């Protein structure tokens, strides 16, 4: 299952996310193979 989520990139001083990811909707029109791989962001 592929879902669409919204995230805020704000982090606290220890590098933890400040806000939770929020569910937007299911994407039945996509398969996991249709999505790009997740790449790590810059280290803080």
N, C-alpha and C positions, 0 to 999 in steps of 0.2 A: 504494500500500500504506500502511496506517495501522498504526503500532506503538505500544505503550505503553512508556514509559520512566520511570525514576525519577531524579530529580535532587536534589542538595543545593544549597541556595542560598548556601552559604558561599563567600566570595571572599577572596583575599589582599589585601595592601595596594596592589597595582597594579591590582586589579579583575578579575584572572583567576579562573576557577572553581577551587576547591581540589580538587574531586572529579569524576571523570568521570561522565557520564550512564550509566545501566545499563539494558540491554534487559530488559523484562519478558516481553512476548509480542506476537505479531502479532494484529491485530484485523480478521479477515476480514469481520466483521459491519458494519464502517464503511467509508465512502469518504472521501477527503480533503475533499469538500464537506460532510461531516457534522461536521467538527471546526471549532472557532472559530479565527480567525486568531491568530497569535502576536503579542503586543504586547510591546514592549520594557519592561523593568523600570526602576526608578529608576537613574539614573547615580550612580556612586560617585566 
